[in-house]
């Protein structure tokens, strides 16, 4: 009888110690970390000279070394630059900080092979490669 009371007391003591060490304010709560794509402000803060535009809620940037090395083929026109914003970082779709209004935006034929969002912009007969800055 004495041994079982001692064992029961020891179990209760261990449970009380373990319960006291837990973080009771987080019991039953699940932490969710939301990852978002970078916006124009974040990109331009890192590099104020970045050449960017926004399309379908994603910021696209040119001058990325590995993208420049790709051989890409222009596919369908998906949009064009409608506004230019050189003064602040509040961007909207089809807005650029350096490309002129009217520059045509194209998809690429090699979508499946490249594994990332890349668009081409045609300007004065030349194609420029822009990579979509997405988290994932």
C-alpha positions in Angstrom: 0.0 0.0 0.0 2.8 2.4 0.9 4.6 1.6 -2.4 1.5 2.3 -4.5 0.9 5.6 -2.7 4.5 6.6 -3.2 4.3 5.7 -6.8 1.1 7.6 -7.3 2.5 10.6 -5.5 5.6 10.4 -7.8 3.4 10.2 -10.9 1.3 13.2 -9.8 4.5 15.2 -9.0 6.0 14.5 -12.5 2.7 15.4 -14.2 2.5 18.7 -12.2 6.1 19.6 -13.1 5.6 18.7 -16.8 2.4 20.7 -16.9 4.0 23.7 -15.3 6.8 23.7 -17.9 4.4 23.9 -20.8 3.5 27.2 -22.5 -0.1 27.3 -21.5 -0.8 30.5 -23.5 -0.2 28.7 -26.8 -2.3 25.6 -25.9 -4.7 24.7 -28.7 -3.3 27.4 -31.0 -1.7 26.7 -34.4 0.8 29.1 -35.7 0.5 30.0 -39.3 3.3 31.7 -41.2 2.1 33.3 -44.4 4.6 33.8 -47.2 3.9 36.6 -49.7 5.5 37.6 -52.9 7.8 40.6 -52.7 6.2 43.9 -53.6 7.8 46.9 -55.5 8.7 48.6 -52.3 10.7 45.6 -51.1 12.5 45.1 -54.4 13.4 48.8 -54.9 14.6 49.0 -51.3 17.1 46.3 -51.9 18.2 47.8 -55.3 16.8 51.2 -56.2 18.1 50.8 -59.8 16.0 47.7 -60.4 14.1 47.6 -63.7 10.7 46.1 -62.7 7.1 46.0 -63.7 4.0 44.4 -62.1 1.8 41.9 -63.9 -1.1 39.8 -62.4 0.0 40.9 -58.9 3.6 39.7 -59.4 6.7 41.9 -59.6 8.9 41.0 -62.6 12.6 42.1 -62.7 15.2 42.0 -65.4 19.0 41.7 -65.1 18.9 38.3 -63.3 22.0 36.5 -64.5 20.7 32.9 -64.8 17.6 34.2 -66.6 19.7 36.2 -69.0 21.5 33.0 -70.0 18.3 31.2 -71.1 17.3 30.9 -74.7 13.7 31.8 -74.8 11.1 32.2 -77.6 8.4 34.9 -77.6 4.9 33.4 -77.5 1.6 35.2 -77.1 1.2 38.8 -76.1 -0.3 38.9 -72.6 -0.3 42.6 -71.9 1.5 45.9 -72.2 2.8 48.5 -69.9 0.0 51.0 -69.4 1.5 53.3 -66.8 5.0 54.4 -65.6 5.8 55.0 -62.0 9.1 56.6 -61.2 8.1 58.4 -58.1 7.0 55.8 -55.5 6.7 52.1 -54.9 2.9 51.8 -55.0 2.6 49.6 -58.1 -0.4 48.3 -59.9 -0.7 45.7 -62.7 0.9 46.7 -66.0 2.9 49.4 -64.3 6.7 49.9 -64.7 9.4 52.0 -63.2 11.6 52.1 -66.4 9.8 50.6 -69.3 7.8 53.1 -71.5 4.1 53.0 -71.8 3.1 50.8 -74.7 5.9 48.2 -74.3 4.4 44.8 -75.1 4.6 41.9 -72.6 4.8 38.3 -74.0 4.7 34.8 -72.5 7.4 32.4 -73.4 7.1 29.1 -75.3 9.4 27.3 -72.9 7.2 27.6 -69.8 7.4 24.0 -68.8 11.2 23.7 -69.2 12.2 26.8 -67.3 10.2 26.1 -64.2 9.7 29.7 -63.2 7.6 32.7 -64.2 9.4 34.5 -67.0 7.9 37.1 -69.3 9.5 38.9 -72.3 9.1 42.5 -73.1 9.6 43.7 -76.6 11.1 47.2 -76.9 12.4 48.8 -80.1 12.8 45.3 -81.7 14.7 43.8 -78.8 13.4 41.2 -76.3 14.1 41.7 -72.6 13.8 38.8 -70.0 11.9 39.5 -66.8 11.7 37.0 -64.0 8.6 36.9 -61.7 9.6 37.3 -58.0 7.4 34.7 -56.3 7.8 32.9 -53.0 7.2 29.3 -53.0 
